[in-house]
Amino acid sequence: TRSSNGTVVLYGRRRMGLLGAEGVDDTTAEVLCREAGYRYLVGYNATKYVSSRARDKLSCDTIQTQNVSVIFQDLHCPTNSTALGNCSATPARGDWDIDNALWLSCTNDRGPEWVLTNLTLAHNVAGHHEMRDLETGNDYGTVLVSIKNTFTGEERTGLTPYTTSGYTRSSMCYIMGNSNKYPNSKITGQISDSYNLKVSCGYIVANEMRYVLSYLWCPGFYQKLSTCQFRVAHEGYSAGNDNAMWLAC
């Protein structure tokens, strides 16, 4: 098949079992994809963040009836690893929660792959439209997201639509270094340009700012940017400049 998602199952000398997700990095996940017969890594996470409805992880019924448990943890593959034999792991200690087992998504399709590289909050003083007038890194402002195509090197920064997800809003603040679990959020149209609390309409127009995402969702409170799911906005997409995400952490 061209792609596959699922719970990672490892085979030890005496039994098979699951791998703990904690500590797994991009290099290690890439090695696991190659071991499974795929060329490229799409993503990875703990199984608790993957919906059972998608049927792309080991079901709870299977885990229960076959008495499956986490048998390895702390799998690490050096940066020059070419096979699982180059990696090291330790037997799982104590009672590992199977909800923290590793889930992996792999593919053989080398299509354009975009990754999230940054998220910040931005504002400017209305009437001041030079790029140097944009202030970022504060605890309030229009949410700006940066993405990069890992194959072509193209980079984009722009708007993302308003989200009602409490998980996503708290994670946005967490990514900014703020632990506010329930931040204040609005669509940008609810805030007057004259308050200087958002990226103004004039700045958006003068700098031809666009939406870079049509969807952004993080699977829990206080998530890292790399765990969040997203869709790149297609050419011509717009949710309306007044419907962009604004946040106060």
Accessible surface in RSA format (square Angstrom, percent):
REM  Atomic radii and reference values for relative SASA: ProtOr
REM  Chains: A
REM  Algorithm: Lee & Richards
REM  Probe-radius: 1.40
REM  Slices: 20
REM RES _ NUM      All-atoms   Total-Side   Main-Chain    Non-polar    All polar
REM                ABS   REL    ABS   REL    ABS   REL    ABS   REL    ABS   REL
RES THR A   1   139.55  99.3  78.42  79.5  61.13 145.7  90.26 121.2  49.29  74.5
RES ARG A   2   158.04  66.4 152.95  78.0   5.09  12.1  74.45 101.8  83.59  50.7
RES SER A   3    64.47  54.5  50.92  68.0  13.56  31.2  14.89  31.7  49.58  69.5
RES SER A   4    47.92  40.5  37.90  50.6  10.03  23.1  15.48  33.0  32.44  45.5
RES ASN A   5    65.26  45.0  44.94  43.4  20.32  48.9   1.60   3.8  63.66  61.5
RES GLY A   6    20.55  25.3   0.00   N/A  20.55  25.3  16.53  45.4   4.02   9.0
RES THR A   7    20.53  14.6   2.69   2.7  17.85  42.5   1.83   2.5  18.70  28.3
RES VAL A   8    14.91   9.8  10.56   9.6   4.35  10.5  14.91  13.0   0.00   0.0
RES VAL A   9    45.63  30.0  26.42  23.9  19.22  46.3  26.42  23.0  19.22  52.1
RES LEU A  10    22.91  12.8  21.78  15.6   1.12   2.8  22.91  16.1   0.00   0.0
RES TYR A  11   170.12  79.4 138.16  78.6  31.95  83.2 101.95  76.6  68.17  84.0
RES GLY A  12    28.96  35.7   0.00   N/A  28.96  35.7  13.26  36.4  15.70  35.2
RES ARG A  13   249.41 104.7 204.61 104.3  44.79 106.6  83.30 113.8 166.11 100.7
RES ARG A  14   235.12  98.7 195.30  99.6  39.82  94.8  73.24 100.1 161.89  98.1
RES ARG A  15   146.86  61.7 134.06  68.3  12.80  30.5  63.36  86.6  83.49  50.6
RES MET A  16    74.03  38.3  59.94  39.7  14.09  33.5  49.39  42.0  24.64  32.6
RES GLY A  17     0.00   0.0   0.00   N/A   0.00   0.0   0.00   0.0   0.00   0.0
RES LEU A  18     0.56   0.3   0.56   0.4   0.00   0.0   0.56   0.4   0.00   0.0
RES LEU A  19     0.00   0.0   0.00   0.0   0.00   0.0   0.00   0.0   0.00   0.0
RES GLY A  20     0.18   0.2   0.00   N/A   0.18   0.2   0.18   0.5   0.00   0.0
RES ALA A  21    17.48  16.1   9.84  15.2   7.65  17.4   9.91  14.0   7.57  20.0
RES GLU A  22   126.49  72.6 114.98  87.0  11.50  27.4  48.23  93.3  78.26  63.9
RES GLY A  23    60.34  74.4   0.00   N/A  60.34  74.4  35.59  97.7  24.76  55.4
RES VAL A  24    14.72   9.7   0.05   0.0  14.67  35.3   0.05   0.0  14.67  39.8
RES ASP A  25    54.86  38.4  53.07  52.8   1.80   4.2  32.99  77.6  21.87  21.8
RES ASP A  26    82.84  58.0  81.17  80.8   1.67   4.0  22.00  51.8  60.84  60.7
RES THR A  27    30.43  21.6  29.63  30.0   0.80   1.9   6.20   8.3  24.23  36.6
RES THR A  28     0.26   0.2   0.26   0.3   0.00   0.0   0.00   0.0   0.26   0.4
RES ALA A  29     0.00   0.0   0.00   0.0   0.00   0.0   0.00   0.0   0.00   0.0
RES GLU A  30    70.29  40.4  69.06  52.2   1.23   2.9  10.43  20.2  59.86  48.9
RES VAL A  31     0.32   0.2   0.32   0.3   0.00   0.0   0.32   0.3   0.00   0.0
RES LEU A  32     8.96   5.0   5.88   4.2   3.08   7.7   5.88   4.1   3.08   8.3
RES CYS A  33     0.49   0.4   0.49   0.5   0.00   0.0   0.49   1.2   0.00   0.0
RES ARG A  34   103.78  43.6  85.57  43.6  18.21  43.4  50.73  69.3  53.05  32.1
RES GLU A  35    92.15  52.9  57.87  43.8  34.29  81.6  16.20  31.3  75.96  62.0
RES ALA A  36    65.23  60.0  32.35  49.9  32.88  74.8  45.45  64.0  19.78  52.4
RES GLY A  37    55.74  68.7   0.00   N/A  55.74  68.7  34.88  95.7  20.86  46.7
RES TYR A  38    34.28  16.0  30.84  17.5   3.44   9.0  15.85  11.9  18.43  22.7
RES ARG A  39   157.95  66.3 139.93  71.3  18.02  42.9  48.34  66.1 109.61  66.4
RES TYR A  40    45.55  21.3  42.15  24.0   3.40   8.8  41.53  31.2   4.02   5.0
RES LEU A  41    26.46  14.7  15.58  11.1  10.88  27.3  15.58  10.9  10.88  29.3
RES VAL A  42    85.65  56.4  62.49  56.6  23.16  55.8  62.65  54.4  23.01  62.4
RES GLY A  43    22.39  27.6   0.00   N/A  22.39  27.6  22.39  61.4   0.00   0.0
RES TYR A  44    64.18  30.0  47.51  27.0  16.67  43.4  30.59  23.0  33.60  41.4
RES ASN A  45    25.15  17.3  19.25  18.6   5.91  14.2   9.18  22.1  15.97  15.4
RES ALA A  46    11.42  10.5   9.20  14.2   2.22   5.1   9.20  13.0   2.22   5.9
RES THR A  47    10.42   7.4  10.42  10.6   0.00   0.0   7.05   9.5   3.37   5.1
RES LYS A  48   105.26  51.4  73.15  44.9  32.11  76.4  38.74  34.9  66.52  70.9
RES TYR A  49    61.96  28.9  48.07  27.3  13.90  36.2  31.29  23.5  30.67  37.8
RES VAL A  50    20.30  13.4  13.29  12.0   7.00  16.9  17.23  15.0   3.07   8.3
RES SER A  51    65.70  55.5  48.02  64.1  17.68  40.7  48.58 103.5  17.11  24.0
RES SER A  52    79.17  66.9  62.84  83.9  16.33  37.6  40.96  87.2  38.21  53.5
RES ARG A  53   226.30  95.0 199.03 101.5  27.28  64.9  77.95 106.5 148.36  89.9
RES ALA A  54    62.72  57.7  30.05  46.4  32.67  74.3  42.33  59.6  20.39  54.0
RES ARG A  55   219.48  92.2 186.27  95.0  33.21  79.1  64.70  88.4 154.78  93.8
RES ASP A  56    32.15  22.5  26.16  26.0   5.99  14.2  19.47  45.8  12.68  12.6
RES LYS A  57    46.65  22.8  28.84  17.7  17.81  42.4  14.46  13.0  32.19  34.3
RES LEU A  58    50.83  28.3  40.14  28.7  10.69  26.9  44.25  31.1   6.58  17.7
RES SER A  59    54.63  46.2  45.18  60.3   9.46  21.8  45.76  97.4   8.88  12.4
RES CYS A  60    95.36  72.1  86.31  96.3   9.06  21.3  35.57  90.1  59.79  64.5
RES ASP A  61   103.52  72.5 102.17 101.7   1.36   3.2  26.68  62.8  76.85  76.6
RES THR A  62    40.49  28.8  37.46  38.0   3.03   7.2  15.20  20.4  25.28  38.2
RES ILE A  63    22.62  12.9  21.59  16.1   1.03   2.5  21.59  15.5   1.03   2.8
RES GLN A  64   141.71  79.2 119.78  87.5  21.93  52.2  40.01  85.2 101.71  77.1
RES THR A  65   110.89  78.9  73.41  74.4  37.48  89.3  71.41  95.9  39.48  59.7
RES GLN A  66   109.60  61.3  83.85  61.3  25.74  61.3  30.28  64.5  79.32  60.2
RES ASN A  67   133.84  92.3 117.02 113.1  16.83  40.5  28.49  68.6 105.36 101.8
RES VAL A  68    12.60   8.3   2.32   2.1  10.28  24.8   5.02   4.4   7.59  20.6
RES SER A  69    43.11  36.4  41.97  56.0   1.14   2.6  34.43  73.3   8.68  12.2
RES VAL A  70     9.96   6.6   0.00   0.0   9.96  24.0   0.00   0.0   9.96  27.0
RES ILE A  71    11.11   6.3   5.95   4.4   5.16  12.4   6.69   4.8   4.42  12.0
RES PHE A  72    53.34  26.7  53.34  33.0   0.00   0.0  53.34  32.3   0.00   0.0
RES GLN A  73     9.06   5.1   9.06   6.6   0.00   0.0   0.05   0.1   9.01   6.8
RES ASP A  74    64.40  45.1  54.01  53.8  10.39  24.6  23.56  55.5  40.83  40.7
RES LEU A  75     8.03   4.5   6.90   4.9   1.13   2.8   6.90   4.8   1.13   3.0
RES HIS A  76    92.47  50.5  92.16  64.1   0.31   0.8  64.07  66.0  28.40  33.0
RES CYS A  77     0.95   0.7   0.00   0.0   0.95   2.2   0.00   0.0   0.95   1.0
RES PRO A  78    55.52  40.5  51.72  47.1   3.80  13.8  55.52  45.8   0.00   0.0
RES THR A  79   129.92  92.4 103.83 105.3  26.08  62.2  73.92  99.3  55.99  84.6
RES ASN A  80   124.39  85.8 102.45  99.0  21.94  52.8  43.34 104.3  81.05  78.3
RES SER A  81     8.94   7.6   0.00   0.0   8.94  20.6   0.94   2.0   8.00  11.2
RES THR A  82   107.98  76.8  90.30  91.5  17.68  42.1  70.09  94.1  37.89  57.3
RES ALA A  83    39.62  36.4  39.01  60.2   0.60   1.4  39.62  55.8   0.00   0.0
RES LEU A  84    52.56  29.3  47.32  33.9   5.24  13.2  47.50  33.4   5.06  13.6
RES GLY A  85    76.56  94.4   0.00   N/A  76.56  94.4  42.34 116.2  34.21  76.6
RES ASN A  86    79.92  55.1  59.16  57.2  20.76  50.0  14.62  35.2  65.30  63.1
RES CYS A  87    22.44  17.0   0.45   0.5  21.99  51.7   0.89   2.3  21.54  23.2
RES SER A  88    73.04  61.7  66.23  88.4   6.81  15.7  50.87 108.3  22.17  31.1
RES ALA A  89    41.54  38.2  10.27  15.9  31.27  71.1  11.65  16.4  29.89  79.2
RES THR A  90    53.63  38.1  53.53  54.3   0.11   0.3  53.63  72.0   0.00   0.0
RES PRO A  91    97.04  70.7  96.25  87.7   0.79   2.9  96.25  79.5   0.79   4.9
RES ALA A  92    26.52  24.4   3.61   5.6  22.91  52.1   3.61   5.1  22.91  60.7
RES ARG A  93   158.23  66.4 142.49  72.6  15.74  37.5  76.96 105.2  81.26  49.3
RES GLY A  94    72.22  89.1   0.00   N/A  72.22  89.1  41.51 113.9  30.71  68.8
RES ASP A  95   154.89 108.5 117.92 117.4  36.96  87.4  40.62  95.6 114.27 114.0
RES TRP A  96    57.74  23.2  34.92  16.9  22.82  53.6  33.14  17.7  24.60  39.9
RES ASP A  97    74.39  52.1  62.34  62.0  12.05  28.5  30.24  71.2  44.15  44.0
RES ILE A  98    54.13  30.8  50.04  37.3   4.09   9.9  50.04  36.0   4.09  11.1
RES ASP A  99    71.65  50.2  71.34  71.0   0.31   0.7   4.28  10.1  67.37  67.2
RES ASN A 100    43.02  29.7  43.02  41.6   0.00   0.0   8.72  21.0  34.30  33.2
RES ALA A 101     0.24   0.2   0.24   0.4   0.00   0.0   0.24   0.3   0.00   0.0
RES LEU A 102     0.52   0.3   0.52   0.4   0.00   0.0   0.52   0.4   0.00   0.0
RES TRP A 103    33.52  13.5  33.52  16.2   0.00   0.0  33.52  17.9   0.00   0.0
RES LEU A 104    12.69   7.1  10.55   7.5   2.14   5.4  10.55   7.4   2.14   5.8
RES SER A 105     9.99   8.4   9.99  13.3   0.00   0.0   2.19   4.7   7.80  10.9
RES CYS A 106     5.39   4.1   5.32   5.9   0.07   0.2   0.31   0.8   5.08   5.5
RES THR A 107    15.63  11.1  15.63  15.8   0.00   0.0  11.94  16.0   3.69   5.6
RES ASN A 108    43.94  30.3  35.40  34.2   8.54  20.6  13.29  32.0  30.65  29.6
RES ASP A 109    71.86  50.3  63.31  63.0   8.55  20.2   9.85  23.2  62.02  61.8
RES ARG A 110   132.69  55.7 116.77  59.5  15.91  37.9  35.03  47.9  97.66  59.2
RES GLY A 111    26.42  32.6   0.00   N/A  26.42  32.6  22.28  61.1   4.14   9.3
RES PRO A 112   105.22  76.7  81.66  74.4  23.56  85.7  82.72  68.3  22.50 139.8
RES GLU A 113    54.22  31.1  50.83  38.5   3.38   8.1  26.89  52.0  27.33  22.3
RES TRP A 114    41.37  16.6  28.53  13.8  12.84  30.1  16.63   8.9  24.74  40.1
RES VAL A 115    53.01  34.9  51.67  46.8   1.34   3.2  53.01  46.1   0.00   0.0
RES LEU A 116    23.17  12.9   3.10   2.2  20.08  50.5   3.10   2.2  20.08  54.0
RES THR A 117    68.17  48.5  36.90  37.4  31.27  74.5  36.35  48.8  31.82  48.1
RES ASN A 118    73.67  50.8  72.01  69.6   1.67   4.0  15.15  36.5  58.52  56.6
RES LEU A 119     4.08   2.3   0.58   0.4   3.50   8.8   0.65   0.5   3.44   9.2
RES THR A 120    20.08  14.3  20.08  20.4   0.00   0.0  16.31  21.9   3.77   5.7
RES LEU A 121     0.15   0.1   0.15   0.1   0.00   0.0   0.15   0.1   0.00   0.0
RES ALA A 122     0.00   0.0   0.00   0.0   0.00   0.0   0.00   0.0   0.00   0.0
RES HIS A 123     9.75   5.3   9.75   6.8   0.00   0.0   3.68   3.8   6.07   7.1
RES ASN A 124     0.65   0.4   0.00   0.0   0.65   1.6   0.22   0.5   0.43   0.4
RES VAL A 125    67.78  44.6  67.07  60.7   0.71   1.7  67.07  58.3   0.71   1.9
RES ALA A 126    38.91  35.8  24.25  37.4  14.67  33.4  24.55  34.6  14.36  38.0
RES GLY A 127    59.92  73.9   0.00   N/A  59.92  73.9  29.08  79.8  30.85  69.1
RES HIS A 128    98.13  53.6  94.72  65.8   3.41   8.7  52.74  54.4  45.40  52.8
RES HIS A 129    65.01  35.5  56.03  38.9   8.97  23.0  36.53  37.6  28.47  33.1
RES GLU A 130    97.04  55.7  94.29  71.3   2.75   6.6  19.29  37.3  77.76  63.5
RES MET A 131   149.14  77.2 136.11  90.1  13.03  31.0  96.40  82.0  52.74  69.9
RES ARG A 132   201.20  84.5 161.71  82.4  39.49  94.0  76.65 104.8 124.56  75.5
RES ASP A 133    37.03  25.9  26.28  26.2  10.76  25.4   8.61  20.3  28.43  28.3
RES LEU A 134    38.58  21.5  21.11  15.1  17.47  43.9  21.11  14.8  17.47  47.0
RES GLU A 135    85.83  49.3  81.56  61.7   4.27  10.2  29.57  57.2  56.26  45.9
RES THR A 136    72.87  51.8  47.89  48.6  24.98  59.5  15.17  20.4  57.70  87.2
RES GLY A 137    49.81  61.4   0.00   N/A  49.81  61.4  23.39  64.2  26.42  59.2
RES ASN A 138    55.33  38.2  50.34  48.6   4.99  12.0   9.26  22.3  46.06  44.5
RES ASP A 139    74.14  51.9  69.99  69.7   4.16   9.8  18.16  42.7  55.98  55.8
RES TYR A 140    69.15  32.3  69.15  39.3   0.00   0.0  43.51  32.7  25.64  31.6
RES GLY A 141     0.00   0.0   0.00   N/A   0.00   0.0   0.00   0.0   0.00   0.0
RES THR A 142     1.00   0.7   1.00   1.0   0.00   0.0   0.86   1.2   0.14   0.2
RES VAL A 143     0.00   0.0   0.00   0.0   0.00   0.0   0.00   0.0   0.00   0.0
RES LEU A 144     5.59   3.1   4.31   3.1   1.28   3.2   4.31   3.0   1.28   3.4
RES VAL A 145     0.05   0.0   0.05   0.0   0.00   0.0   0.05   0.0   0.00   0.0
RES SER A 146    20.18  17.1  20.15  26.9   0.03   0.1  10.15  21.6  10.03  14.0
RES ILE A 147     0.71   0.4   0.00   0.0   0.71   1.7   0.00   0.0   0.71   1.9
RES LYS A 148    78.19  38.1  78.19  48.0   0.00   0.0  23.68  21.3  54.51  58.1
RES ASN A 149     4.69   3.2   4.69   4.5   0.00   0.0   0.00   0.0   4.69   4.5
RES THR A 150    69.31  49.3  38.21  38.7  31.09  74.1  40.49  54.4  28.82  43.6
RES PHE A 151    61.82  30.9  29.73  18.4  32.09  83.5  31.24  18.9  30.59  87.5
RES THR A 152    99.87  71.0  61.28  62.1  38.59  92.0  69.27  93.0  30.60  46.3
RES GLY A 153    38.19  47.1   0.00   N/A  38.19  47.1  22.47  61.7  15.72  35.2
RES GLU A 154    79.76  45.8  69.21  52.4  10.55  25.1  38.17  73.8  41.60  34.0
RES GLU A 155   124.28  71.4  97.39  73.7  26.89  64.0  26.58  51.4  97.70  79.8
RES ARG A 156    88.46  37.1  81.06  41.3   7.39  17.6  31.32  42.8  57.14  34.6
RES THR A 157    80.46  57.2  54.29  55.0  26.17  62.4  36.31  48.8  44.15  66.7
RES GLY A 158     0.00   0.0   0.00   N/A   0.00   0.0   0.00   0.0   0.00   0.0
RES LEU A 159     0.14   0.1   0.14   0.1   0.00   0.0   0.14   0.1   0.00   0.0
RES THR A 160     0.43   0.3   0.43   0.4   0.00   0.0   0.12   0.2   0.31   0.5
RES PRO A 161    22.96  16.7  18.60  17.0   4.37  15.9  18.60  15.4   4.37  27.1
RES TYR A 162    71.13  33.2  49.91  28.4  21.21  55.2  28.97  21.8  42.16  52.0
RES THR A 163    20.47  14.6  16.03  16.2   4.44  10.6  11.91  16.0   8.56  12.9
RES THR A 164   113.22  80.5  96.57  97.9  16.65  39.7  63.48  85.3  49.74  75.2
RES SER A 165    22.58  19.1  12.42  16.6  10.16  23.4  20.34  43.3   2.23   3.1
RES GLY A 166    28.32  34.9   0.00   N/A  28.32  34.9  18.57  51.0   9.75  21.8
RES TYR A 167    93.54  43.7  91.87  52.3   1.68   4.4  43.14  32.4  50.40  62.1
RES THR A 168     0.00   0.0   0.00   0.0   0.00   0.0   0.00   0.0   0.00   0.0
RES ARG A 169    48.29  20.3  48.29  24.6   0.00   0.0   0.28   0.4  48.01  29.1
RES SER A 170     0.00   0.0   0.00   0.0   0.00   0.0   0.00   0.0   0.00   0.0
RES SER A 171     0.00   0.0   0.00   0.0   0.00   0.0   0.00   0.0   0.00   0.0
RES MET A 172     0.99   0.5   0.94   0.6   0.05   0.1   0.97   0.8   0.02   0.0
RES CYS A 173     0.00   0.0   0.00   0.0   0.00   0.0   0.00   0.0   0.00   0.0
RES TYR A 174    93.94  43.9  86.35  49.1   7.59  19.7  43.56  32.7  50.38  62.1
RES ILE A 175    47.85  27.2  16.68  12.4  31.17  75.1  23.05  16.6  24.81  67.3
RES MET A 176    41.78  21.6  13.21   8.7  28.57  68.0  12.72  10.8  29.06  38.5
RES GLY A 177    73.07  90.1   0.00   N/A  73.07  90.1  37.01 101.6  36.07  80.8
RES ASN A 178    33.41  23.0  28.56  27.6   4.85  11.7   7.24  17.4  26.17  25.3
RES SER A 179    83.90  70.9  73.00  97.4  10.90  25.1  34.91  74.3  48.99  68.6
RES ASN A 180    53.12  36.6  42.91  41.5  10.21  24.6  16.43  39.5  36.69  35.5
RES LYS A 181    75.41  36.8  70.74  43.4   4.66  11.1  22.37  20.1  53.04  56.5
RES TYR A 182   160.62  75.0 137.68  78.3  22.94  59.7 113.33  85.2  47.29  58.3
RES PRO A 183    13.69  10.0   1.65   1.5  12.04  43.8   1.82   1.5  11.87  73.8
RES ASN A 184    78.20  53.9  67.42  65.2  10.78  26.0  29.79  71.7  48.41  46.8
RES SER A 185    22.03  18.6   5.69   7.6  16.34  37.6   0.00   0.0  22.03  30.9
RES LYS A 186    71.32  34.8  69.57  42.7   1.75   4.2  26.17  23.6  45.15  48.1
RES ILE A 187    52.94  30.1  52.48  39.1   0.46   1.1  52.48  37.8   0.46   1.3
RES THR A 188     5.57   4.0   5.57   5.6   0.00   0.0   5.51   7.4   0.05   0.1
RES GLY A 189    38.63  47.6   0.00   N/A  38.63  47.6   7.41  20.3  31.22  69.9
RES GLN A 190   118.75  66.4  82.18  60.1  36.57  87.1  29.42  62.6  89.33  67.7
RES ILE A 191     9.99   5.7   7.25   5.4   2.74   6.6   8.39   6.0   1.60   4.4
RES SER A 192    51.66  43.7  37.16  49.6  14.50  33.4  32.73  69.7  18.93  26.5
RES ASP A 193    48.08  33.7  41.82  41.6   6.26  14.8  16.89  39.8  31.19  31.1
RES SER A 194    80.95  68.4  56.78  75.8  24.17  55.7  49.91 106.3  31.04  43.5
RES TYR A 195   137.09  64.0 118.59  67.5  18.50  48.1  77.60  58.3  59.49  73.3
RES ASN A 196    50.83  35.1  46.91  45.3   3.92   9.4  11.00  26.5  39.83  38.5
RES LEU A 197    64.51  35.9  64.51  46.1   0.00   0.0  64.51  45.3   0.00   0.0
RES LYS A 198    17.12   8.4  16.25  10.0   0.87   2.1   2.12   1.9  15.00  16.0
RES VAL A 199     2.81   1.9   0.00   0.0   2.81   6.8   0.00   0.0   2.81   7.6
RES SER A 200     2.64   2.2   2.64   3.5   0.00   0.0   2.60   5.5   0.04   0.1
RES CYS A 201    68.99  52.2  66.07  73.7   2.91   6.8  23.28  59.0  45.70  49.3
RES GLY A 202    25.65  31.6   0.00   N/A  25.65  31.6  19.60  53.8   6.05  13.6
RES TYR A 203     4.25   2.0   4.25   2.4   0.00   0.0   0.22   0.2   4.03   5.0
RES ILE A 204    11.16   6.3  11.06   8.2   0.10   0.2  11.06   8.0   0.10   0.3
RES VAL A 205    99.54  65.5  86.52  78.3  13.03  31.4  91.53  79.5   8.01  21.7
RES ALA A 206    61.63  56.7  24.33  37.5  37.30  84.9  34.64  48.8  26.99  71.5
RES ASN A 207    48.12  33.2  22.81  22.0  25.31  60.9  15.05  36.2  33.07  32.0
RES GLU A 208   125.85  72.3 113.49  85.9  12.36  29.4  27.55  53.3  98.30  80.3
RES MET A 209    24.40  12.6  16.22  10.7   8.18  19.5  22.00  18.7   2.40   3.2
RES ARG A 210   151.76  63.7 146.30  74.6   5.47  13.0  64.87  88.6  86.90  52.7
RES TYR A 211    13.49   6.3   2.30   1.3  11.19  29.1   2.30   1.7  11.19  13.8
RES VAL A 212     9.29   6.1   7.24   6.6   2.05   4.9   9.18   8.0   0.10   0.3
RES LEU A 213     0.00   0.0   0.00   0.0   0.00   0.0   0.00   0.0   0.00   0.0
RES SER A 214    28.33  23.9  14.50  19.4  13.83  31.9   8.18  17.4  20.15  28.2
RES TYR A 215    77.53  36.2  73.48  41.8   4.05  10.5  56.15  42.2  21.38  26.4
RES LEU A 216    11.13   6.2   3.38   2.4   7.75  19.5   3.38   2.4   7.75  20.9
RES TRP A 217    73.52  29.5  73.52  35.6   0.00   0.0  59.08  31.5  14.44  23.4
RES CYS A 218     1.05   0.8   1.05   1.2   0.00   0.0   0.00   0.0   1.05   1.1
RES PRO A 219     9.92   7.2   0.82   0.7   9.10  33.1   0.82   0.7   9.10  56.6
RES GLY A 220     6.30   7.8   0.00   N/A   6.30   7.8   6.30  17.3   0.00   0.0
RES PHE A 221    64.57  32.3  51.27  31.8  13.29  34.6  51.27  31.1  13.29  38.0
RES TYR A 222    82.41  38.5  69.55  39.6  12.87  33.5  56.76  42.7  25.66  31.6
RES GLN A 223    15.74   8.8  14.18  10.4   1.56   3.7   1.59   3.4  14.14  10.7
RES LYS A 224   141.44  69.0 137.74  84.5   3.70   8.8  82.19  74.0  59.25  63.1
RES LEU A 225    23.82  13.3  20.46  14.6   3.36   8.4  20.46  14.4   3.36   9.0
RES SER A 226    99.29  83.9  62.23  83.1  37.06  85.4  54.75 116.6  44.54  62.4
RES THR A 227    32.50  23.1  24.90  25.2   7.60  18.1  27.91  37.5   4.59   6.9
RES CYS A 228     9.08   6.9   0.13   0.1   8.95  21.0   0.00   0.0   9.08   9.8
RES GLN A 229    92.08  51.5  87.53  64.0   4.54  10.8  33.73  71.8  58.35  44.3
RES PHE A 230    53.40  26.7  30.42  18.8  22.99  59.8  30.42  18.4  22.99  65.8
RES ARG A 231   141.09  59.2 137.32  70.0   3.77   9.0  61.38  83.9  79.70  48.3
RES VAL A 232    43.82  28.8  23.04  20.9  20.78  50.1  23.04  20.0  20.78  56.4
RES ALA A 233     7.84   7.2   1.05   1.6   6.79  15.5   1.09   1.5   6.75  17.9
RES HIS A 234   127.82  69.9 114.54  79.6  13.28  34.0  98.19 101.2  29.63  34.5
RES GLU A 235   177.25 101.8 143.60 108.6  33.64  80.1  67.25 130.1 110.00  89.8
RES GLY A 236    75.00  92.5   0.00   N/A  75.00  92.5  39.86 109.4  35.14  78.7
RES TYR A 237    52.92  24.7  41.47  23.6  11.46  29.8  33.98  25.5  18.94  23.3
RES SER A 238    74.09  62.6  44.52  59.4  29.57  68.1  33.37  71.1  40.73  57.1
RES ALA A 239    32.04  29.5  12.74  19.7  19.30  43.9  23.38  32.9   8.66  23.0
RES GLY A 240    29.20  36.0   0.00   N/A  29.20  36.0  28.26  77.5   0.95   2.1
RES ASN A 241    64.28  44.3  55.22  53.4   9.07  21.8  13.51  32.5  50.77  49.1
RES ASP A 242    88.03  61.7  86.76  86.4   1.26   3.0  18.72  44.1  69.31  69.1
RES ASN A 243    64.35  44.4  63.87  61.7   0.48   1.1  11.51  27.7  52.84  51.1
RES ALA A 244     0.65   0.6   0.65   1.0   0.00   0.0   0.65   0.9   0.00   0.0
RES MET A 245     0.00   0.0   0.00   0.0   0.00   0.0   0.00   0.0   0.00   0.0
RES TRP A 246    12.84   5.2  12.84   6.2   0.00   0.0  12.84   6.8   0.00   0.0
RES LEU A 247     0.14   0.1   0.14   0.1   0.00   0.0   0.14   0.1   0.00   0.0
RES ALA A 248    25.93  23.8  22.75  35.1   3.18   7.2  22.81  32.1   3.12   8.3
RES CYS A 249    23.93  18.1   0.30   0.3  23.63  55.5  14.98  37.9   8.96   9.7
END  Absolute sums over single chains surface
CHAIN  1 A    13815.3      10625.6       3189.7       6640.8       7174.5
END  Absolute sums over all chains
TOTAL         13815.3      10625.6       3189.7       6640.8       7174.5
